[in-house]
Amino acid sequence: MSDYIVRATAANAQIRAFAASTKQLVETARKTHDTSPVATAALGRLLTGGVMMGAMLKGEKDLLTLQIKGDGPLRGMTVTADSRGNVKGYVLEPQVMLPPSPLKKLDVGGAVGCGSLRVIKDMGLKEPYVGQTVLQTGEIAEDLTYYFAASEQVPSSVGLGVLMEKDNTVKQAGGFIIQLMPFADEEVISRLESNLSAFSTVTKVLDEGKTPEEMLEMLLKGLELMITDTMPCRFHCDCNKKRVEKAIISIGKKDIEEMIAEGKEIEVSCQFCNTFYRFSVEELKDMLLRSI
């Protein structure tokens, strides 16, 4: 089954919720960046959180970027998502290997370490919205939960998971985001808290064969769940040679002149998808003229 996101409301619109299955997009990211298991789990969680947060955007051209900087061996990750279910991302140190955590799981928190989470929303305004919070655990889900409460003042619960096969391919991946509206009453809050405490983990539920819809039924049991929409999601990079050209022009005349002086073609790769673009000396000369 292809990856997709489910949008829903519950308790007469006192709750809004999102759930996603993201196995294929996380596996595509793993192949693209040749990530180690712990790097796959970390990046996969951030991609899953990012693609659901992208689905919250209203405008067709709106973009969301999540940046994590940490003092752990992964060093950092960047994920960008749009409102149409497309997401891309990379990790700075994709080959990190760590022993399992005390709970015998992939030690994502140890790989990320202490640091910060930055959320940038480009909604076509003069300046993008930027929110920044301190990482709480480095496990990603808790960090996004804290971001929503601290930066957007929206009480939320975020669950994210990536389960690996023994051959290091992705077995399951997905997540949920549940948010309380300001007018949510105590009875609804109490029922939601009870459901959340009874819920096991995202990967366990997905590995039992349950769908994102069934995940939300468990999380919002007794709260009149209403599925409002489903949309496909995928790992997709929209880079092309023209965009890379613009990036080279933006670095300035002096640097382009130095490249030309070396007298050989240059090769530039996209960090998000590892696609390589080659530019001849003649193309660089043309760019130089346009940068003046």
TORFITI-845390 format. One record per residue (C-alpha): residue number from 1; residue in one letter; z, y, x. Coordinates in Angstrom, 1 decimal. Layout:
PT; pos; code; zz; yy; xx
PT; NUM; A; Z; Y; X
...
// end
This chain:
PT; pos; code; zz; yy; xx
PT; 1; M; 0.0; 0.0; 0.0
PT; 2; S; -0.8; 3.5; 1.3
PT; 3; D; 1.9; 6.0; 2.1
PT; 4; Y; 2.9; 8.4; -0.7
PT; 5; I; 5.5; 11.0; -1.8
PT; 6; V; 7.1; 11.0; -5.2
PT; 7; R; 8.4; 14.2; -6.8
PT; 8; A; 11.0; 14.0; -9.5
PT; 9; T; 13.7; 15.8; -11.5
PT; 10; A; 16.9; 14.5; -13.0
PT; 11; A; 19.8; 15.6; -15.2
PT; 12; N; 17.7; 18.0; -17.2
PT; 13; A; 16.3; 19.7; -14.1
PT; 14; Q; 19.8; 20.1; -12.5
PT; 15; I; 18.5; 17.9; -9.6
PT; 16; R; 15.2; 17.9; -7.9
PT; 17; A; 14.2; 14.9; -5.7
PT; 18; F; 11.6; 13.6; -3.3
PT; 19; A; 11.1; 10.1; -1.9
PT; 20; A; 8.4; 8.7; 0.4
PT; 21; S; 7.1; 5.6; 2.0
PT; 22; T; 5.7; 6.5; 5.4
PT; 23; K; 5.1; 3.2; 7.2
PT; 24; Q; 1.4; 3.8; 8.0
PT; 25; L; 1.8; 7.4; 9.1
PT; 26; V; 4.7; 6.6; 11.4
PT; 27; E; 2.7; 3.6; 12.8
PT; 28; T; -0.3; 5.9; 13.4
PT; 29; A; 2.0; 8.3; 15.3
PT; 30; R; 3.4; 5.4; 17.4
PT; 31; K; -0.2; 4.3; 18.4
PT; 32; T; -1.3; 7.9; 19.0
PT; 33; H; 1.5; 8.7; 21.3
PT; 34; D; 2.4; 5.2; 22.6
PT; 35; T; 6.1; 5.8; 21.8
PT; 36; S; 9.0; 3.6; 22.7
PT; 37; P; 11.0; 2.1; 19.8
PT; 38; V; 13.7; 4.8; 19.9
PT; 39; A; 11.1; 7.6; 20.2
PT; 40; T; 9.2; 6.0; 17.3
PT; 41; A; 12.3; 6.0; 15.2
PT; 42; A; 13.2; 9.6; 16.1
PT; 43; L; 9.7; 11.0; 15.6
PT; 44; G; 9.2; 8.8; 12.5
PT; 45; R; 12.3; 10.2; 10.8
PT; 46; L; 11.2; 13.8; 11.6
PT; 47; L; 7.7; 13.2; 10.4
PT; 48; T; 9.1; 11.7; 7.1
PT; 49; G; 11.4; 14.6; 6.6
PT; 50; G; 8.7; 17.0; 7.4
PT; 51; V; 6.1; 15.6; 5.1
PT; 52; M; 8.5; 15.7; 2.1
PT; 53; M; 9.5; 19.3; 3.0
PT; 54; G; 5.8; 20.2; 3.2
PT; 55; A; 5.5; 18.9; -0.4
PT; 56; M; 8.0; 21.6; -1.4
PT; 57; L; 5.6; 24.3; -0.3
PT; 58; K; 3.8; 26.1; -3.1
PT; 59; G; 0.6; 27.6; -1.5
PT; 60; E; -2.4; 25.4; -0.5
PT; 61; K; -2.4; 27.1; 3.0
PT; 62; D; 1.3; 27.1; 3.6
PT; 63; L; 2.6; 25.3; 6.7
PT; 64; L; 6.0; 24.0; 7.7
PT; 65; T; 7.0; 23.3; 11.3
PT; 66; L; 10.1; 21.5; 12.4
PT; 67; Q; 11.2; 21.9; 16.1
PT; 68; I; 14.0; 19.9; 17.6
PT; 69; K; 15.3; 20.8; 21.1
PT; 70; G; 18.0; 18.6; 22.5
PT; 71; D; 19.7; 17.8; 25.8
PT; 72; G; 19.0; 14.0; 25.4
PT; 73; P; 16.3; 12.2; 27.2
PT; 74; L; 13.7; 12.8; 24.4
PT; 75; R; 14.1; 16.6; 25.2
PT; 76; G; 12.5; 17.6; 21.9
PT; 77; M; 10.0; 17.0; 19.1
PT; 78; T; 7.7; 19.1; 17.0
PT; 79; V; 6.3; 18.2; 13.5
PT; 80; T; 4.0; 20.3; 11.4
PT; 81; A; 3.2; 19.6; 7.7
PT; 82; D; 1.2; 21.2; 5.0
PT; 83; S; 1.6; 21.2; 1.2
PT; 84; R; -1.1; 18.5; 0.7
PT; 85; G; 0.7; 15.5; 2.3
PT; 86; N; -0.7; 15.9; 5.8
PT; 87; V; 1.7; 15.8; 8.8
PT; 88; K; 1.4; 15.6; 12.6
PT; 89; G; 3.9; 15.6; 15.4
PT; 90; Y; 4.8; 14.7; 18.9
PT; 91; V; 7.8; 14.0; 21.1
PT; 92; L; 8.1; 15.5; 24.6
PT; 93; E; 9.2; 12.2; 26.3
PT; 94; P; 7.6; 9.4; 24.4
PT; 95; Q; 8.6; 6.5; 26.7
PT; 96; V; 12.4; 6.9; 26.6
PT; 97; M; 14.3; 3.6; 26.5
PT; 98; L; 18.0; 3.4; 25.6
PT; 99; P; 20.4; 0.6; 24.9
PT; 100; P; 21.3; 0.1; 21.2
PT; 101; S; 24.0; 2.3; 19.6
PT; 102; P; 27.5; 0.8; 19.0
PT; 103; L; 26.2; -0.1; 15.6
PT; 104; K; 23.5; -2.2; 17.3
PT; 105; K; 20.8; 0.2; 16.0
PT; 106; L; 18.2; 2.3; 17.8
PT; 107; D; 20.2; 5.2; 19.3
PT; 108; V; 18.3; 8.2; 18.0
PT; 109; G; 21.3; 10.5; 18.2
PT; 110; G; 21.7; 9.6; 21.9
PT; 111; A; 18.0; 10.1; 22.6
PT; 112; V; 18.0; 13.5; 20.9
PT; 113; G; 21.4; 14.7; 22.1
PT; 114; C; 23.0; 18.1; 21.4
PT; 115; G; 20.7; 21.1; 20.6
PT; 116; S; 19.1; 22.9; 17.7
PT; 117; L; 16.8; 22.5; 14.8
PT; 118; R; 14.3; 25.2; 14.0
PT; 119; V; 12.4; 25.4; 10.7
PT; 120; I; 9.4; 27.7; 10.5
PT; 121; K; 7.6; 28.3; 7.2
PT; 122; D; 4.3; 30.1; 7.4
PT; 123; M; 3.5; 31.2; 3.8
PT; 124; G; 0.7; 33.7; 4.6
PT; 125; L; 3.2; 36.6; 4.7
PT; 126; K; 3.3; 39.2; 7.5
PT; 127; E; 6.1; 37.2; 9.3
PT; 128; P; 6.9; 33.5; 8.9
PT; 129; Y; 10.4; 32.5; 7.7
PT; 130; V; 12.4; 31.1; 10.5
PT; 131; G; 15.7; 29.2; 10.1
PT; 132; Q; 17.7; 27.7; 12.9
PT; 133; T; 20.8; 25.5; 12.9
PT; 134; V; 22.8; 23.5; 15.5
PT; 135; L; 22.1; 19.8; 15.5
PT; 136; Q; 25.0; 17.9; 13.9
PT; 137; T; 24.4; 14.3; 15.0
PT; 138; G; 20.8; 14.2; 16.4
PT; 139; E; 20.1; 11.4; 13.8
PT; 140; I; 17.7; 13.8; 11.9
PT; 141; A; 18.7; 13.1; 8.3
PT; 142; E; 22.2; 14.6; 8.7
PT; 143; D; 20.7; 17.5; 10.7
PT; 144; L; 18.2; 18.3; 7.8
PT; 145; T; 21.1; 18.0; 5.3
PT; 146; Y; 23.1; 20.6; 7.2
PT; 147; Y; 20.0; 22.9; 7.6
PT; 148; F; 19.5; 22.9; 3.8
PT; 149; A; 23.1; 23.8; 3.2
PT; 150; A; 23.5; 26.4; 6.0
PT; 151; S; 20.1; 28.1; 6.0
PT; 152; E; 18.8; 27.7; 2.5
PT; 153; Q; 22.2; 27.4; 0.7
PT; 154; V; 20.9; 24.3; -1.2
PT; 155; P; 23.3; 21.4; -1.4
PT; 156; S; 21.2; 18.4; -0.4
PT; 157; S; 21.3; 14.8; 0.6
PT; 158; V; 18.7; 13.5; 3.1
PT; 159; G; 18.1; 9.9; 3.9
PT; 160; L; 15.5; 8.8; 6.5
PT; 161; G; 14.7; 5.5; 8.2
PT; 162; V; 12.4; 3.7; 10.5
PT; 163; L; 12.6; -0.1; 11.0
PT; 164; M; 10.8; -1.7; 13.9
PT; 165; E; 9.2; -5.2; 14.2
PT; 166; K; 10.0; -7.3; 17.3
PT; 167; D; 6.6; -6.4; 18.7
PT; 168; N; 7.6; -2.7; 18.4
PT; 169; T; 5.2; -1.9; 15.6
PT; 170; V; 6.6; -0.2; 12.5
PT; 171; K; 8.0; -2.5; 9.9
PT; 172; Q; 9.2; 0.0; 7.3
PT; 173; A; 9.6; 3.8; 7.2
PT; 174; G; 10.5; 6.3; 4.5
PT; 175; G; 13.1; 8.6; 3.1
PT; 176; F; 14.4; 10.8; 0.3
PT; 177; I; 15.6; 14.4; -0.2
PT; 178; I; 17.8; 15.1; -3.2
PT; 179; Q; 18.8; 18.7; -4.0
PT; 180; L; 21.3; 20.1; -6.5
PT; 181; M; 20.3; 23.2; -8.4
PT; 182; P; 22.8; 26.1; -8.6
PT; 183; F; 23.6; 25.4; -12.2
PT; 184; A; 24.4; 21.7; -11.7
PT; 185; D; 27.6; 20.7; -13.5
PT; 186; E; 30.5; 18.8; -12.1
PT; 187; E; 29.7; 15.6; -14.1
PT; 188; V; 26.2; 15.5; -12.6
PT; 189; I; 27.6; 16.1; -9.1
PT; 190; S; 30.2; 13.4; -9.4
PT; 191; R; 27.7; 10.8; -10.7
PT; 192; L; 25.2; 11.7; -7.8
PT; 193; E; 28.0; 11.3; -5.2
PT; 194; S; 28.9; 8.0; -6.7
PT; 195; N; 25.3; 6.8; -6.5
PT; 196; L; 24.9; 8.0; -3.0
PT; 197; S; 28.0; 6.2; -1.8
PT; 198; A; 26.7; 2.9; -3.4
PT; 199; F; 23.3; 3.3; -1.8
PT; 200; S; 22.8; 1.1; 1.4
PT; 201; T; 20.1; 2.5; 3.7
PT; 202; V; 16.5; 3.6; 3.3
PT; 203; T; 15.1; 0.9; 5.5
PT; 204; K; 17.1; -1.9; 3.8
PT; 205; V; 15.9; -0.8; 0.4
PT; 206; L; 12.3; -0.6; 1.5
PT; 207; D; 12.5; -3.9; 3.3
PT; 208; E; 13.7; -5.5; 0.1
PT; 209; G; 10.2; -4.5; -1.3
PT; 210; K; 11.4; -1.5; -3.4
PT; 211; T; 9.1; 1.5; -3.9
PT; 212; P; 10.0; 5.2; -3.5
PT; 213; E; 10.2; 5.3; -7.4
PT; 214; E; 12.7; 2.5; -7.4
PT; 215; M; 14.7; 4.1; -4.6
PT; 216; L; 15.0; 7.2; -6.7
PT; 217; E; 16.1; 5.1; -9.7
PT; 218; M; 18.9; 3.7; -7.6
PT; 219; L; 19.9; 7.2; -6.3
PT; 220; L; 19.7; 8.9; -9.7
PT; 221; K; 20.9; 6.1; -11.9
PT; 222; G; 22.3; 7.4; -15.2
PT; 223; L; 20.9; 10.9; -14.5
PT; 224; E; 17.7; 10.7; -16.6
PT; 225; L; 15.2; 10.5; -13.8
PT; 226; M; 11.8; 12.0; -14.6
PT; 227; I; 8.9; 11.4; -12.1
PT; 228; T; 6.8; 14.5; -12.1
PT; 229; D; 4.1; 13.8; -9.5
PT; 230; T; 3.0; 11.4; -6.7
PT; 231; M; 0.8; 12.4; -3.8
PT; 232; P; -0.6; 10.5; -0.8
PT; 233; C; 0.6; 11.4; 2.6
PT; 234; R; -0.8; 10.7; 6.1
PT; 235; F; -0.6; 11.5; 9.8
PT; 236; H; -3.5; 13.9; 10.2
PT; 237; C; -4.4; 16.4; 12.9
PT; 238; D; -6.8; 19.2; 12.0
PT; 239; C; -7.6; 20.2; 15.6
PT; 240; N; -11.3; 20.8; 16.7
PT; 241; K; -13.1; 22.2; 19.6
PT; 242; K; -13.4; 25.7; 18.1
PT; 243; R; -9.6; 25.9; 17.7
PT; 244; V; -9.0; 24.7; 21.3
PT; 245; E; -11.6; 27.3; 22.4
PT; 246; K; -9.6; 30.1; 20.6
PT; 247; A; -6.4; 28.9; 22.3
PT; 248; I; -8.1; 29.1; 25.8
PT; 249; I; -9.4; 32.6; 25.0
PT; 250; S; -5.9; 33.6; 24.0
PT; 251; I; -4.4; 32.7; 27.5
PT; 252; G; -6.2; 35.7; 29.0
PT; 253; K; -9.1; 36.8; 31.2
PT; 254; K; -7.3; 36.2; 34.5
PT; 255; D; -6.6; 32.5; 33.8
PT; 256; I; -10.1; 31.8; 32.6
PT; 257; E; -11.6; 33.5; 35.7
PT; 258; E; -9.4; 31.1; 37.8
PT; 259; M; -10.8; 28.1; 35.9
PT; 260; I; -14.4; 29.3; 36.5
PT; 261; A; -13.7; 29.9; 40.2
PT; 262; E; -12.8; 26.2; 40.6
PT; 263; G; -16.4; 25.5; 39.6
PT; 264; K; -15.8; 22.3; 37.5
PT; 265; E; -15.4; 21.4; 33.8
PT; 266; I; -11.9; 21.4; 32.4
PT; 267; E; -10.3; 18.9; 30.0
PT; 268; V; -7.8; 20.0; 27.4
PT; 269; S; -5.8; 17.7; 25.1
PT; 270; C; -4.2; 18.3; 21.7
PT; 271; Q; -0.5; 17.6; 21.9
PT; 272; F; -0.4; 16.4; 18.3
PT; 273; C; -3.1; 13.8; 18.4
PT; 274; N; -4.1; 13.3; 22.1
PT; 275; T; -7.7; 14.1; 21.5
PT; 276; F; -9.4; 15.4; 24.6
PT; 277; Y; -11.9; 18.3; 24.6
PT; 278; R; -14.1; 19.1; 27.6
PT; 279; F; -15.4; 22.6; 28.5
PT; 280; S; -18.2; 23.2; 31.0
PT; 281; V; -18.2; 26.2; 33.5
PT; 282; E; -20.9; 27.7; 31.3
PT; 283; E; -18.7; 27.4; 28.2
PT; 284; L; -15.8; 29.0; 30.1
PT; 285; K; -18.1; 31.9; 31.1
PT; 286; D; -19.0; 32.4; 27.5
PT; 287; M; -15.3; 32.4; 26.6
PT; 288; L; -14.6; 35.0; 29.3
PT; 289; L; -17.2; 37.4; 27.8
PT; 290; R; -15.5; 37.0; 24.4
PT; 291; S; -12.0; 37.6; 25.8
PT; 292; I; -12.9; 41.0; 27.3
// end
